[in-house]
Amino acid sequence: MATELSSSLIGPTCNLVLGIQQMIVLAQLSVNRVLDQIEPQQ
């Protein structure tokens, strides 16, 4: 959704939205990694 929004934006606002999207993805990866360590997949 953030990628689609950024395609309609120009300049610094576009970069800001893409940066926020990247932070969200990194947070999701971090949470998944912690969950895998707490409860490994079978």
C-alpha positions, 0 to 999 in steps of 0.5 A: 500500500505504501509503495502504491502511495509513493508512486503518486508522490514526488520528491522528499515526500515520496522518499519519506513514504518509502523510508517508512515502508522500509522501517515497517518491513525491517520491524516485521522481519525482526519480530518474525526472527524473535518469534522463531527463536522463542517458538521454532517452527516444526 
